[in-house]
């Protein structure tokens, strides 16, 4: 399963590659990384139908994760439309509701509970 992680923190790449080392090695999960909403949209346009899931931070400079979500859910991207899971350091209810109203499939708070994320990714993969 191809996953696009969108976060303006460069350390996120190292963290994901360490935490999912076994799944990456086995080919179960493949991760690509974008460091802004704009970069994520470019990646999606350049790699149509590859990405199954987007994991996006909400608070980023430039295009926020919520703006990215709005684009992903409204732009005519090639099918299948990617699932979007939002990540944020702020677990406030208003942000959660806004993400869900824009079409987010799930919502996780930072610091990421990688055991819970792994379970969710396996559930998506087998769905």
Backbone atoms as SQL, in Angstrom:
CREATE TABLE atoms (id INTEGER PRIMARY KEY, chain TEXT, resi INTEGER, resn TEXT, atom TEXT, x REAL, y REAL, z REAL);
INSERT INTO atoms VALUES
  (1, 'A', 1, 'UNK', 'N', 0.854, -1.170, 0.000),
  (2, 'A', 1, 'UNK', 'CA', 0.000, 0.000, 0.000),
  (3, 'A', 1, 'UNK', 'C', 0.897, 1.229, 0.000),
  (4, 'A', 2, 'UNK', 'N', 0.633, 2.137, -0.920),
  (5, 'A', 2, 'UNK', 'CA', 1.427, 3.360, -1.056),
  (6, 'A', 2, 'UNK', 'C', 0.803, 4.467, -0.196),
  (7, 'A', 3, 'UNK', 'N', 1.617, 5.064, 0.679),
  (8, 'A', 3, 'UNK', 'CA', 1.162, 6.084, 1.616),
  (9, 'A', 3, 'UNK', 'C', 1.977, 7.347, 1.394),
  (10, 'A', 4, 'UNK', 'N', 1.289, 8.478, 1.256),
  (11, 'A', 4, 'UNK', 'CA', 1.944, 9.776, 1.133),
  (12, 'A', 4, 'UNK', 'C', 1.822, 10.488, 2.474),
  (13, 'A', 5, 'UNK', 'N', 2.968, 10.760, 3.106),
  (14, 'A', 5, 'UNK', 'CA', 3.001, 11.472, 4.379),
  (15, 'A', 5, 'UNK', 'C', 3.325, 12.928, 4.073),
  (16, 'A', 6, 'UNK', 'N', 2.468, 13.838, 4.543),
  (17, 'A', 6, 'UNK', 'CA', 2.637, 15.267, 4.286),
  (18, 'A', 6, 'UNK', 'C', 2.854, 15.971, 5.620),
  (19, 'A', 7, 'UNK', 'N', 4.056, 16.497, 5.818),
  (20, 'A', 7, 'UNK', 'CA', 4.390, 17.170, 7.072),
  (21, 'A', 7, 'UNK', 'C', 5.584, 18.071, 6.810),
  (22, 'A', 8, 'UNK', 'N', 5.558, 19.270, 7.369),
  (23, 'A', 8, 'UNK', 'CA', 6.649, 20.211, 7.134),
  (24, 'A', 8, 'UNK', 'C', 7.879, 19.910, 7.990),
  (25, 'A', 9, 'UNK', 'N', 7.800, 18.955, 8.902),
  (26, 'A', 9, 'UNK', 'CA', 8.944, 18.569, 9.736),
  (27, 'A', 9, 'UNK', 'C', 9.757, 17.478, 9.036),
  (28, 'A', 10, 'UNK', 'N', 10.996, 17.751, 8.646),
  (29, 'A', 10, 'UNK', 'CA', 11.805, 16.755, 7.929),
  (30, 'A', 10, 'UNK', 'C', 12.058, 15.480, 8.742),
  (31, 'A', 11, 'UNK', 'N', 12.076, 15.577, 10.090),
  (32, 'A', 11, 'UNK', 'CA', 12.334, 14.403, 10.934),
  (33, 'A', 11, 'UNK', 'C', 11.244, 13.349, 10.825),
  (34, 'A', 12, 'UNK', 'N', 10.080, 13.728, 10.324),
  (35, 'A', 12, 'UNK', 'CA', 8.968, 12.783, 10.209),
  (36, 'A', 12, 'UNK', 'C', 9.362, 11.613, 9.304),
  (37, 'A', 13, 'UNK', 'N', 10.101, 11.905, 8.256),
  (38, 'A', 13, 'UNK', 'CA', 10.524, 10.839, 7.332),
  (39, 'A', 13, 'UNK', 'C', 11.339, 9.769, 8.070),
  (40, 'A', 14, 'UNK', 'N', 12.325, 10.208, 8.846),
  (41, 'A', 14, 'UNK', 'CA', 13.173, 9.279, 9.593),
  (42, 'A', 14, 'UNK', 'C', 12.333, 8.465, 10.569),
  (43, 'A', 15, 'UNK', 'N', 11.422, 9.139, 11.256),
  (44, 'A', 15, 'UNK', 'CA', 10.567, 8.476, 12.233),
  (45, 'A', 15, 'UNK', 'C', 9.722, 7.379, 11.588),
  (46, 'A', 16, 'UNK', 'N', 9.064, 7.695, 10.471),
  (47, 'A', 16, 'UNK', 'CA', 8.234, 6.701, 9.780),
  (48, 'A', 16, 'UNK', 'C', 9.074, 5.552, 9.239),
  (49, 'A', 17, 'UNK', 'N', 10.241, 5.876, 8.686),
  (50, 'A', 17, 'UNK', 'CA', 11.091, 4.828, 8.137),
  (51, 'A', 17, 'UNK', 'C', 11.620, 3.900, 9.226),
  (52, 'A', 18, 'UNK', 'N', 11.846, 4.432, 10.435),
  (53, 'A', 18, 'UNK', 'CA', 12.273, 3.586, 11.552),
  (54, 'A', 18, 'UNK', 'C', 11.120, 2.735, 12.066),
  (55, 'A', 19, 'UNK', 'N', 9.963, 3.359, 12.288),
  (56, 'A', 19, 'UNK', 'CA', 8.828, 2.673, 12.901),
  (57, 'A', 19, 'UNK', 'C', 8.193, 1.619, 11.998),
  (58, 'A', 20, 'UNK', 'N', 8.311, 1.801, 10.679),
  (59, 'A', 20, 'UNK', 'CA', 7.699, 0.865, 9.732),
  (60, 'A', 20, 'UNK', 'C', 8.760, 0.123, 8.915),
  (61, 'A', 21, 'UNK', 'N', 9.947, -0.019, 9.489),
  (62, 'A', 21, 'UNK', 'CA', 11.070, -0.654, 8.789),
  (63, 'A', 21, 'UNK', 'C', 10.682, -2.035, 8.247),
  (64, 'A', 22, 'UNK', 'N', 10.039, -2.848, 9.082),
  (65, 'A', 22, 'UNK', 'CA', 9.679, -4.217, 8.682),
  (66, 'A', 22, 'UNK', 'C', 8.688, -4.193, 7.518),
  (67, 'A', 23, 'UNK', 'N', 7.666, -3.353, 7.606),
  (68, 'A', 23, 'UNK', 'CA', 6.645, -3.290, 6.548),
  (69, 'A', 23, 'UNK', 'C', 7.216, -2.730, 5.248),
  (70, 'A', 24, 'UNK', 'N', 8.151, -1.790, 5.352),
  (71, 'A', 24, 'UNK', 'CA', 8.785, -1.228, 4.163),
  (72, 'A', 24, 'UNK', 'C', 9.656, -2.296, 3.494),
  (73, 'A', 25, 'UNK', 'N', 10.442, -3.010, 4.299),
  (74, 'A', 25, 'UNK', 'CA', 11.322, -4.041, 3.771),
  (75, 'A', 25, 'UNK', 'C', 10.541, -5.147, 3.068),
  (76, 'A', 26, 'UNK', 'N', 9.387, -5.522, 3.643),
  (77, 'A', 26, 'UNK', 'CA', 8.591, -6.604, 3.058),
  (78, 'A', 26, 'UNK', 'C', 7.774, -6.140, 1.850),
  (79, 'A', 27, 'UNK', 'N', 7.728, -4.826, 1.641),
  (80, 'A', 27, 'UNK', 'CA', 6.939, -4.294, 0.529),
  (81, 'A', 27, 'UNK', 'C', 5.468, -4.118, 0.865),
  (82, 'A', 28, 'UNK', 'N', 5.117, -4.336, 2.121),
  (83, 'A', 28, 'UNK', 'CA', 3.727, -4.188, 2.545),
  (84, 'A', 28, 'UNK', 'C', 3.280, -2.729, 2.461),
  (85, 'A', 29, 'UNK', 'N', 4.125, -1.818, 2.937),
  (86, 'A', 29, 'UNK', 'CA', 3.849, -0.384, 2.871),
  (87, 'A', 29, 'UNK', 'C', 4.990, 0.300, 2.136),
  (88, 'A', 30, 'UNK', 'N', 4.630, 1.269, 1.321),
  (89, 'A', 30, 'UNK', 'CA', 5.615, 2.132, 0.696),
  (90, 'A', 30, 'UNK', 'C', 5.273, 3.560, 1.065),
  (91, 'A', 31, 'UNK', 'N', 6.255, 4.309, 1.542),
  (92, 'A', 31, 'UNK', 'CA', 6.014, 5.688, 1.959),
  (93, 'A', 31, 'UNK', 'C', 6.690, 6.653, 1.004),
  (94, 'A', 32, 'UNK', 'N', 5.972, 7.704, 0.669),
  (95, 'A', 32, 'UNK', 'CA', 6.545, 8.855, -0.013),
  (96, 'A', 32, 'UNK', 'C', 6.289, 10.032, 0.908),
  (97, 'A', 33, 'UNK', 'N', 7.086, 11.084, 0.754),
  (98, 'A', 33, 'UNK', 'CA', 6.991, 12.215, 1.671),
  (99, 'A', 33, 'UNK', 'C', 6.906, 13.516, 0.897),
  (100, 'A', 34, 'UNK', 'N', 6.031, 14.399, 1.362),
  (101, 'A', 34, 'UNK', 'CA', 5.917, 15.750, 0.830),
  (102, 'A', 34, 'UNK', 'C', 5.993, 16.682, 2.038),
  (103, 'A', 35, 'UNK', 'N', 6.645, 17.812, 1.870),
  (104, 'A', 35, 'UNK', 'CA', 6.886, 18.708, 3.004),
  (105, 'A', 35, 'UNK', 'C', 6.002, 19.949, 2.988),
  (106, 'A', 36, 'UNK', 'N', 4.999, 19.929, 2.106),
  (107, 'A', 36, 'UNK', 'CA', 4.008, 21.009, 2.075),
  (108, 'A', 36, 'UNK', 'C', 2.772, 20.495, 1.339),
  (109, 'A', 37, 'UNK', 'N', 1.668, 21.195, 1.525),
  (110, 'A', 37, 'UNK', 'CA', 0.450, 20.829, 0.805),
  (111, 'A', 37, 'UNK', 'C', 0.635, 20.957, -0.691),
  (112, 'A', 38, 'UNK', 'N', 1.333, 22.005, -1.103),
  (113, 'A', 38, 'UNK', 'CA', 1.569, 22.219, -2.528),
  (114, 'A', 38, 'UNK', 'C', 2.383, 21.068, -3.125),
  (115, 'A', 39, 'UNK', 'N', 3.424, 20.643, -2.404),
  (116, 'A', 39, 'UNK', 'CA', 4.264, 19.540, -2.875),
  (117, 'A', 39, 'UNK', 'C', 3.446, 18.242, -2.952),
  (118, 'A', 40, 'UNK', 'N', 2.528, 18.070, -2.009),
  (119, 'A', 40, 'UNK', 'CA', 1.672, 16.875, -2.009),
  (120, 'A', 40, 'UNK', 'C', 0.778, 16.851, -3.244),
  (121, 'A', 41, 'UNK', 'N', 0.180, 17.990, -3.595),
  (122, 'A', 41, 'UNK', 'CA', -0.687, 18.040, -4.782),
  (123, 'A', 41, 'UNK', 'C', 0.111, 17.734, -6.050),
  (124, 'A', 42, 'UNK', 'N', 1.317, 18.259, -6.132),
  (125, 'A', 42, 'UNK', 'CA', 2.178, 17.978, -7.283),
  (126, 'A', 42, 'UNK', 'C', 2.486, 16.488, -7.358),
  (127, 'A', 43, 'UNK', 'N', 2.817, 15.892, -6.212),
  (128, 'A', 43, 'UNK', 'CA', 3.111, 14.455, -6.182),
  (129, 'A', 43, 'UNK', 'C', 1.900, 13.656, -6.653),
  (130, 'A', 44, 'UNK', 'N', 0.713, 14.007, -6.170),
  (131, 'A', 44, 'UNK', 'CA', -0.499, 13.275, -6.551),
  (132, 'A', 44, 'UNK', 'C', -0.781, 13.389, -8.042),
  (133, 'A', 45, 'UNK', 'N', -0.535, 14.562, -8.609),
  (134, 'A', 45, 'UNK', 'CA', -0.765, 14.745, -10.047),
  (135, 'A', 45, 'UNK', 'C', 0.262, 13.969, -10.870),
  (136, 'A', 46, 'UNK', 'N', 1.493, 13.888, -10.349),
  (137, 'A', 46, 'UNK', 'CA', 2.567, 13.188, -11.065),
  (138, 'A', 46, 'UNK', 'C', 2.520, 11.673, -10.899),
  (139, 'A', 47, 'UNK', 'N', 1.795, 11.189, -9.898),
  (140, 'A', 47, 'UNK', 'CA', 1.710, 9.756, -9.600),
  (141, 'A', 47, 'UNK', 'C', 0.250, 9.338, -9.472),
  (142, 'A', 48, 'UNK', 'N', -0.533, 9.500, -10.529),
  (143, 'A', 48, 'UNK', 'CA', -1.964, 9.191, -10.446),
  (144, 'A', 48, 'UNK', 'C', -2.218, 7.732, -10.076),
  (145, 'A', 49, 'UNK', 'N', -3.172, 7.549, -9.214),
  (146, 'A', 49, 'UNK', 'CA', -3.666, 6.224, -8.798),
  (147, 'A', 49, 'UNK', 'C', -2.668, 5.403, -7.993),
  (148, 'A', 50, 'UNK', 'N', -1.513, 5.949, -7.663),
  (149, 'A', 50, 'UNK', 'CA', -0.540, 5.190, -6.874),
  (150, 'A', 50, 'UNK', 'C', -0.858, 5.246, -5.391),
  (151, 'A', 51, 'UNK', 'N', -1.201, 6.437, -4.893),
  (152, 'A', 51, 'UNK', 'CA', -1.366, 6.655, -3.461),
  (153, 'A', 51, 'UNK', 'C', -2.727, 6.150, -3.002),
  (154, 'A', 52, 'UNK', 'N', -2.712, 5.309, -1.973),
  (155, 'A', 52, 'UNK', 'CA', -3.943, 4.768, -1.405),
  (156, 'A', 52, 'UNK', 'C', -4.369, 5.598, -0.202),
  (157, 'A', 53, 'UNK', 'N', -3.385, 6.153, 0.525),
  (158, 'A', 53, 'UNK', 'CA', -3.672, 6.899, 1.746),
  (159, 'A', 53, 'UNK', 'C', -2.760, 8.102, 1.850),
  (160, 'A', 54, 'UNK', 'N', -3.338, 9.225, 2.272),
  (161, 'A', 54, 'UNK', 'CA', -2.560, 10.414, 2.593),
  (162, 'A', 54, 'UNK', 'C', -2.630, 10.603, 4.100),
  (163, 'A', 55, 'UNK', 'N', -1.468, 10.738, 4.737),
  (164, 'A', 55, 'UNK', 'CA', -1.379, 11.094, 6.152),
  (165, 'A', 55, 'UNK', 'C', -0.864, 12.526, 6.174),
  (166, 'A', 56, 'UNK', 'N', -1.701, 13.474, 6.567),
  (167, 'A', 56, 'UNK', 'CA', -1.299, 14.872, 6.471),
  (168, 'A', 56, 'UNK', 'C', -1.387, 15.592, 7.805),
  (169, 'A', 57, 'UNK', 'N', -0.323, 16.316, 8.106),
  (170, 'A', 57, 'UNK', 'CA', -0.333, 17.241, 9.221),
  (171, 'A', 57, 'UNK', 'C', -1.333, 18.349, 8.884),
  (172, 'A', 58, 'UNK', 'N', -1.920, 18.955, 9.890),
  (173, 'A', 58, 'UNK', 'CA', -2.865, 20.047, 9.633),
  (174, 'A', 58, 'UNK', 'C', -2.144, 21.387, 9.590),
  (175, 'A', 59, 'UNK', 'N', -1.275, 21.641, 10.559),
  (176, 'A', 59, 'UNK', 'CA', -0.625, 22.948, 10.668),
  (177, 'A', 59, 'UNK', 'C', 0.710, 22.951, 9.943),
  (178, 'A', 60, 'UNK', 'N', 0.703, 23.557, 8.740),
  (179, 'A', 60, 'UNK', 'CA', 1.923, 23.682, 7.941),
  (180, 'A', 60, 'UNK', 'C', 1.941, 25.082, 7.344),
  (181, 'A', 61, 'UNK', 'N', 3.147, 25.624, 7.107),
  (182, 'A', 61, 'UNK', 'CA', 3.215, 26.918, 6.423),
  (183, 'A', 61, 'UNK', 'C', 2.694, 26.783, 4.992),
  (184, 'A', 62, 'UNK', 'N', 2.192, 27.866, 4.439),
  (185, 'A', 62, 'UNK', 'CA', 1.607, 27.804, 3.098),
  (186, 'A', 62, 'UNK', 'C', 0.254, 27.126, 3.177),
  (187, 'A', 63, 'UNK', 'N', 0.060, 26.119, 2.349),
  (188, 'A', 63, 'UNK', 'CA', -1.207, 25.398, 2.321),
  (189, 'A', 63, 'UNK', 'C', -1.314, 24.494, 3.551),
  (190, 'A', 64, 'UNK', 'N', -2.340, 24.700, 4.341),
  (191, 'A', 64, 'UNK', 'CA', -2.538, 23.860, 5.529),
  (192, 'A', 64, 'UNK', 'C', -3.030, 22.473, 5.114),
  (193, 'A', 65, 'UNK', 'N', -2.991, 21.559, 6.058),
  (194, 'A', 65, 'UNK', 'CA', -3.502, 20.221, 5.793),
  (195, 'A', 65, 'UNK', 'C', -4.988, 20.229, 5.478),
  (196, 'A', 66, 'UNK', 'N', -5.730, 21.147, 6.100),
  (197, 'A', 66, 'UNK', 'CA', -7.169, 21.234, 5.804),
  (198, 'A', 66, 'UNK', 'C', -7.404, 21.738, 4.386),
  (199, 'A', 67, 'UNK', 'N', -6.571, 22.682, 3.934),
  (200, 'A', 67, 'UNK', 'CA', -6.685, 23.146, 2.544),
  (201, 'A', 67, 'UNK', 'C', -6.323, 22.029, 1.574),
  (202, 'A', 68, 'UNK', 'N', -5.283, 21.265, 1.901),
  (203, 'A', 68, 'UNK', 'CA', -4.903, 20.117, 1.083),
  (204, 'A', 68, 'UNK', 'C', -6.064, 19.132, 1.015),
  (205, 'A', 69, 'UNK', 'N', -6.665, 18.843, 2.146),
  (206, 'A', 69, 'UNK', 'CA', -7.811, 17.935, 2.199),
  (207, 'A', 69, 'UNK', 'C', -8.930, 18.436, 1.288),
  (208, 'A', 70, 'UNK', 'N', -9.210, 19.728, 1.342),
  (209, 'A', 70, 'UNK', 'CA', -10.259, 20.308, 0.499),
  (210, 'A', 70, 'UNK', 'C', -9.943, 20.075, -0.978),
  (211, 'A', 71, 'UNK', 'N', -8.685, 20.291, -1.364),
  (212, 'A', 71, 'UNK', 'CA', -8.271, 20.066, -2.763),
  (213, 'A', 71, 'UNK', 'C', -8.410, 18.597, -3.155),
  (214, 'A', 72, 'UNK', 'N', -7.920, 17.709, -2.302),
  (215, 'A', 72, 'UNK', 'CA', -7.935, 16.275, -2.612),
  (216, 'A', 72, 'UNK', 'C', -9.366, 15.780, -2.795),
  (217, 'A', 73, 'UNK', 'N', -10.269, 16.264, -1.951),
  (218, 'A', 73, 'UNK', 'CA', -11.645, 15.775, -2.006),
  (219, 'A', 73, 'UNK', 'C', -12.469, 16.456, -3.097),
  (220, 'A', 74, 'UNK', 'N', -12.018, 17.631, -3.584),
  (221, 'A', 74, 'UNK', 'CA', -12.825, 18.335, -4.596),
  (222, 'A', 74, 'UNK', 'C', -12.222, 18.324, -5.994),
  (223, 'A', 75, 'UNK', 'N', -10.887, 18.223, -6.109),
  (224, 'A', 75, 'UNK', 'CA', -10.251, 18.197, -7.433),
  (225, 'A', 75, 'UNK', 'C', -10.513, 16.850, -8.101),
  (226, 'A', 76, 'UNK', 'N', -10.646, 16.846, -9.396),
  (227, 'A', 76, 'UNK', 'CA', -10.888, 15.578, -10.096),
  (228, 'A', 76, 'UNK', 'C', -9.607, 14.753, -10.237),
  (229, 'A', 77, 'UNK', 'N', -9.169, 14.167, -9.125),
  (230, 'A', 77, 'UNK', 'CA', -7.984, 13.309, -9.177),
  (231, 'A', 77, 'UNK', 'C', -8.364, 11.983, -9.818),
  (232, 'A', 78, 'UNK', 'N', -7.429, 11.310, -10.456),
  (233, 'A', 78, 'UNK', 'CA', -7.751, 10.012, -11.042),
  (234, 'A', 78, 'UNK', 'C', -8.180, 9.025, -9.958),
  (235, 'A', 79, 'UNK', 'N', -9.127, 8.164, -10.248),
  (236, 'A', 79, 'UNK', 'CA', -9.556, 7.194, -9.246),
  (237, 'A', 79, 'UNK', 'C', -8.473, 6.146, -9.013),
  (238, 'A', 80, 'UNK', 'N', -8.435, 5.461, -7.897),
  (239, 'A', 80, 'UNK', 'CA', -9.364, 5.635, -6.789),
  (240, 'A', 80, 'UNK', 'C', -8.958, 6.844, -5.952),
  (241, 'A', 81, 'UNK', 'N', -9.946, 7.579, -5.445),
  (242, 'A', 81, 'UNK', 'CA', -9.585, 8.749, -4.641),
  (243, 'A', 81, 'UNK', 'C', -8.886, 8.289, -3.367),
  (244, 'A', 82, 'UNK', 'N', -7.800, 8.958, -3.001),
  (245, 'A', 82, 'UNK', 'CA', -7.074, 8.530, -1.814),
  (246, 'A', 82, 'UNK', 'C', -7.876, 8.772, -0.541),
  (247, 'A', 83, 'UNK', 'N', -7.655, 7.892, 0.409),
  (248, 'A', 83, 'UNK', 'CA', -8.189, 8.109, 1.755),
  (249, 'A', 83, 'UNK', 'C', -7.264, 9.116, 2.419),
  (250, 'A', 84, 'UNK', 'N', -7.813, 9.931, 3.312),
  (251, 'A', 84, 'UNK', 'CA', -7.010, 10.955, 3.965),
  (252, 'A', 84, 'UNK', 'C', -7.166, 10.840, 5.477),
  (253, 'A', 85, 'UNK', 'N', -6.028, 10.737, 6.160),
  (254, 'A', 85, 'UNK', 'CA', -5.994, 10.707, 7.610),
  (255, 'A', 85, 'UNK', 'C', -5.234, 11.952, 8.060),
  (256, 'A', 86, 'UNK', 'N', -5.836, 12.737, 8.922),
  (257, 'A', 86, 'UNK', 'CA', -5.218, 13.977, 9.377),
  (258, 'A', 86, 'UNK', 'C', -4.446, 13.746, 10.668),
  (259, 'A', 87, 'UNK', 'N', -3.275, 14.408, 10.771),
  (260, 'A', 87, 'UNK', 'CA', -2.440, 14.365, 11.965),
  (261, 'A', 87, 'UNK', 'C', -2.285, 15.782, 12.492),
  (262, 'A', 88, 'UNK', 'N', -2.414, 15.956, 13.802),
  (263, 'A', 88, 'UNK', 'CA', -2.227, 17.285, 14.363),
  (264, 'A', 88, 'UNK', 'C', -1.771, 17.213, 15.806),
  (265, 'A', 89, 'UNK', 'N', -1.048, 18.247, 16.213),
  (266, 'A', 89, 'UNK', 'CA', -0.634, 18.353, 17.611),
  (267, 'A', 89, 'UNK', 'C', -1.782, 18.897, 18.453),
  (268, 'A', 90, 'UNK', 'N', -2.807, 19.414, 17.784),
  (269, 'A', 90, 'UNK', 'CA', -3.938, 20.004, 18.490),
  (270, 'A', 90, 'UNK', 'C', -5.151, 19.110, 18.325),
  (271, 'A', 91, 'UNK', 'N', -5.602, 18.515, 19.417),
  (272, 'A', 91, 'UNK', 'CA', -6.726, 17.592, 19.345),
  (273, 'A', 91, 'UNK', 'C', -8.058, 18.247, 19.647),
  (274, 'A', 92, 'UNK', 'N', -8.178, 19.541, 19.359),
  (275, 'A', 92, 'UNK', 'CA', -9.418, 20.229, 19.706),
  (276, 'A', 92, 'UNK', 'C', -10.577, 19.759, 18.829),
  (277, 'A', 93, 'UNK', 'N', -11.748, 19.777, 19.398),
  (278, 'A', 93, 'UNK', 'CA', -12.947, 19.247, 18.744),
  (279, 'A', 93, 'UNK', 'C', -13.318, 20.025, 17.477),
  (280, 'A', 94, 'UNK', 'N', -13.107, 21.340, 17.484),
  (281, 'A', 94, 'UNK', 'CA', -13.471, 22.151, 16.308),
  (282, 'A', 94, 'UNK', 'C', -12.644, 21.736, 15.089),
  (283, 'A', 95, 'UNK', 'N', -11.342, 21.542, 15.285),
  (284, 'A', 95, 'UNK', 'CA', -10.474, 21.123, 14.181),
  (285, 'A', 95, 'UNK', 'C', -10.862, 19.733, 13.709),
  (286, 'A', 96, 'UNK', 'N', -11.144, 18.852, 14.658),
  (287, 'A', 96, 'UNK', 'CA', -11.559, 17.486, 14.333),
  (288, 'A', 96, 'UNK', 'C', -12.831, 17.505, 13.478),
  (289, 'A', 97, 'UNK', 'N', -13.816, 18.285, 13.903),
  (290, 'A', 97, 'UNK', 'CA', -15.078, 18.370, 13.162),
  (291, 'A', 97, 'UNK', 'C', -14.868, 18.971, 11.775),
  (292, 'A', 98, 'UNK', 'N', -14.036, 20.003, 11.677),
  (293, 'A', 98, 'UNK', 'CA', -13.776, 20.624, 10.373),
  (294, 'A', 98, 'UNK', 'C', -13.125, 19.613, 9.429),
  (295, 'A', 99, 'UNK', 'N', -12.161, 18.842, 9.932),
  (296, 'A', 99, 'UNK', 'CA', -11.496, 17.836, 9.094),
  (297, 'A', 99, 'UNK', 'C', -12.506, 16.797, 8.620),
  (298, 'A', 100, 'UNK', 'N', -13.364, 16.337, 9.504),
  (299, 'A', 100, 'UNK', 'CA', -14.362, 15.340, 9.116),
  (300, 'A', 100, 'UNK', 'C', -15.355, 15.911, 8.099),
  (301, 'A', 101, 'UNK', 'N', -15.776, 17.161, 8.295),
  (302, 'A', 101, 'UNK', 'CA', -16.703, 17.794, 7.348),
  (303, 'A', 101, 'UNK', 'C', -16.077, 17.953, 5.971),
  (304, 'A', 102, 'UNK', 'N', -14.763, 18.149, 5.910),
  (305, 'A', 102, 'UNK', 'CA', -14.074, 18.287, 4.625),
  (306, 'A', 102, 'UNK', 'C', -13.808, 16.936, 3.968),
  (307, 'A', 103, 'UNK', 'N', -14.099, 15.857, 4.685),
  (308, 'A', 103, 'UNK', 'CA', -13.961, 14.540, 4.074),
  (309, 'A', 103, 'UNK', 'C', -12.836, 13.679, 4.600),
  (310, 'A', 104, 'UNK', 'N', -12.213, 14.066, 5.725),
  (311, 'A', 104, 'UNK', 'CA', -11.154, 13.227, 6.296),
  (312, 'A', 104, 'UNK', 'C', -11.735, 11.878, 6.693),
  (313, 'A', 105, 'UNK', 'N', -10.964, 10.833, 6.468),
  (314, 'A', 105, 'UNK', 'CA', -11.401, 9.489, 6.822),
  (315, 'A', 105, 'UNK', 'C', -11.051, 9.127, 8.255),
  (316, 'A', 106, 'UNK', 'N', -10.059, 9.818, 8.811),
  (317, 'A', 106, 'UNK', 'CA', -9.651, 9.545, 10.182),
  (318, 'A', 106, 'UNK', 'C', -8.852, 10.731, 10.687),
  (319, 'A', 107, 'UNK', 'N', -8.558, 10.740, 11.989),
  (320, 'A', 107, 'UNK', 'CA', -7.937, 11.881, 12.637),
  (321, 'A', 107, 'UNK', 'C', -7.092, 11.360, 13.792),
  (322, 'A', 108, 'UNK', 'N', -5.797, 11.665, 13.788),
  (323, 'A', 108, 'UNK', 'CA', -4.897, 11.247, 14.869),
  (324, 'A', 108, 'UNK', 'C', -4.192, 12.462, 15.444),
  (325, 'A', 109, 'UNK', 'N', -3.895, 12.417, 16.744),
  (326, 'A', 109, 'UNK', 'CA', -3.150, 13.507, 17.361),
  (327, 'A', 109, 'UNK', 'C', -1.682, 13.123, 17.513),
  (328, 'A', 110, 'UNK', 'N', -0.841, 14.141, 17.524),
  (329, 'A', 110, 'UNK', 'CA', 0.592, 13.956, 17.737),
  (330, 'A', 110, 'UNK', 'C', 0.861, 14.098, 19.230),
  (331, 'A', 111, 'UNK', 'N', 1.847, 13.447, 19.786),
  (332, 'A', 111, 'UNK', 'CA', 2.731, 12.522, 19.087),
  (333, 'A', 111, 'UNK', 'C', 1.972, 11.290, 18.615),
  (334, 'A', 112, 'UNK', 'N', 2.355, 10.798, 17.463),
  (335, 'A', 112, 'UNK', 'CA', 1.651, 9.684, 16.844),
  (336, 'A', 112, 'UNK', 'C', 1.851, 8.411, 17.658),
  (337, 'A', 113, 'UNK', 'N', 0.751, 7.739, 17.929),
  (338, 'A', 113, 'UNK', 'CA', 0.786, 6.413, 18.544),
  (339, 'A', 113, 'UNK', 'C', 0.982, 5.439, 17.383),
  (340, 'A', 114, 'UNK', 'N', 2.232, 5.007, 17.161),
  (341, 'A', 114, 'UNK', 'CA', 2.540, 4.192, 15.987),
  (342, 'A', 114, 'UNK', 'C', 1.901, 2.814, 16.030),
  (343, 'A', 115, 'UNK', 'N', 1.659, 2.281, 17.225),
  (344, 'A', 115, 'UNK', 'CA', 0.972, 0.984, 17.314),
  (345, 'A', 115, 'UNK', 'C', -0.463, 1.132, 16.817),
  (346, 'A', 116, 'UNK', 'N', -1.138, 2.202, 17.217),
  (347, 'A', 116, 'UNK', 'CA', -2.511, 2.452, 16.760),
  (348, 'A', 116, 'UNK', 'C', -2.525, 2.745, 15.260),
  (349, 'A', 117, 'UNK', 'N', -1.552, 3.518, 14.778),
  (350, 'A', 117, 'UNK', 'CA', -1.481, 3.825, 13.352),
  (351, 'A', 117, 'UNK', 'C', -1.253, 2.546, 12.546),
  (352, 'A', 118, 'UNK', 'N', -0.364, 1.686, 13.008),
  (353, 'A', 118, 'UNK', 'CA', -0.091, 0.423, 12.317),
  (354, 'A', 118, 'UNK', 'C', -1.376, -0.393, 12.199),
  (355, 'A', 119, 'UNK', 'N', -2.157, -0.461, 13.296),
  (356, 'A', 119, 'UNK', 'CA', -3.425, -1.195, 13.279),
  (357, 'A', 119, 'UNK', 'C', -4.377, -0.600, 12.256),
  (358, 'A', 120, 'UNK', 'N', -4.479, 0.731, 12.203),
  (359, 'A', 120, 'UNK', 'CA', -5.368, 1.390, 11.243),
  (360, 'A', 120, 'UNK', 'C', -4.908, 1.125, 9.799),
  (361, 'A', 121, 'UNK', 'N', -3.600, 1.162, 9.574),
  (362, 'A', 121, 'UNK', 'CA', -3.084, 0.924, 8.218),
  (363, 'A', 121, 'UNK', 'C', -3.363, -0.505, 7.771),
  (364, 'A', 122, 'UNK', 'N', -3.195, -1.453, 8.682),
  (365, 'A', 122, 'UNK', 'CA', -3.500, -2.851, 8.321),
  (366, 'A', 122, 'UNK', 'C', -4.999, -3.023, 8.029),
  (367, 'A', 123, 'UNK', 'N', -5.838, -2.315, 8.762),
  (368, 'A', 123, 'UNK', 'CA', -7.288, -2.392, 8.524),
  (369, 'A', 123, 'UNK', 'C', -7.640, -1.835, 7.138),
  (370, 'A', 124, 'UNK', 'N', -7.000, -0.743, 6.750),
  (371, 'A', 124, 'UNK', 'CA', -7.239, -0.141, 5.430),
  (372, 'A', 124, 'UNK', 'C', -6.758, -1.097, 4.346),
  (373, 'A', 125, 'UNK', 'N', -5.602, -1.686, 4.568),
  (374, 'A', 125, 'UNK', 'CA', -4.992, -2.573, 3.579),
  (375, 'A', 125, 'UNK', 'C', -5.864, -3.790, 3.301),
  (376, 'A', 126, 'UNK', 'N', -6.525, -4.313, 4.324),
  (377, 'A', 126, 'UNK', 'CA', -7.330, -5.520, 4.158),
  (378, 'A', 126, 'UNK', 'C', -8.778, -5.211, 3.821),
  (379, 'A', 127, 'UNK', 'N', -9.132, -3.930, 3.808),
  (380, 'A', 127, 'UNK', 'CA', -10.540, -3.557, 3.510),
  (381, 'A', 127, 'UNK', 'C', -10.853, -3.732, 2.037);
